[in-house]
Amino acid sequence: MSTPLRIASVNVNGVRAAFRKGMGDWLQARDVDILALQEVRAATSDLEELLGPEWNILHDAATAKGRAGVALASRGSAEIHRVDLGDEKFDSAGRWLEADYRVGDAIVTVVSTYVHSGNVEDPQKMIEKYKFLDAMTKRLPELSAHTPLAVIVGDLNVAHRELDLKNWRGNRKNAGFLLKERAYFDKFFGPAGKNVACVDGKTRRGLGWVDVGRNWAGEVDGPYTWWSQRGQAFDTDTGWRLDYQVASPELAASVTDYVVDRASAWDTRWSDHSPVVVDYAL
């Protein structure tokens, strides 16, 4: 008999503001087992107060106060958690949080991550983004070796394919849709150990991870998870798919449902991102 596991991930764009706007009502109705948050921008005590005593909370704040911050909240406590990504000189604080959870007889590793947004007009910001993606590239095979059941969830700040961005033609020179960024994802999702022709023209060895959202939705536009606050982007569904659940093949094979909880209207949103909710059966 399988054990159900519901994992929800969302960039809250400030958790205190999100709760003021209605996040608590969404969470209460969603029956989530593990909740991953990005851009928490608050203290651990704030999370504890907002979520309540029924949640076990892990939180890694950013080095710079009031920025970034990732968290994992669960009904049961984690077996162990880790916050380091890359070498000790690399500051991943507030952007990478791993935890191992016991689900039935299995151990599942869940990572809440928030990749840098980058900015083509600020080369240093792109350097930091590529450093982070390089560190992820190194860490993914280590996670595969650690457990066959793992998932990286969060705001990865890259639209992998043209299907993942409504206005892809107008964003080909913008951060989030650059060929170099997208090529990392070609490698992540390419068949393990096989040569993959990446979008930047280079060939790399695939890592074998699964894009749960694309795998479930198929070859369709979106479903988008983020919309600009400017103009009518949300109303016209002119969005980006920036929020992912990236699963190991064995965990991906257990997916029974995938949903983007898009708000019913612009003025009912409590974040500029929508939650990505996936049901697994272990």
Secondary structure, 3 states (H helix, E strand, C coil): CCCEEEEEEEECCCHHHHHHCCHHHHHHHHCCCEEEEECCCCCHHHHHHHHCCCCEEEEECCCCCCCCCEEEEECCCCCEEECCCCCCCCCCCCCEEEEEEEECCEEEEEEEEECCCCCCCCHHHHHHHHHHHHHHHHHHHHHHHHCCCEEEEEECCCCCCHHHECCCHHHCCCCCCCHHHHHHHHHHHCCECCEEECCCCCEEEECCCEEHHHHHHCCCCCCCCEECCCCCCCCCCCEECCEEEEECHHHHCCEEEEEECCCCCHHHCCCCECCEEEEEEC
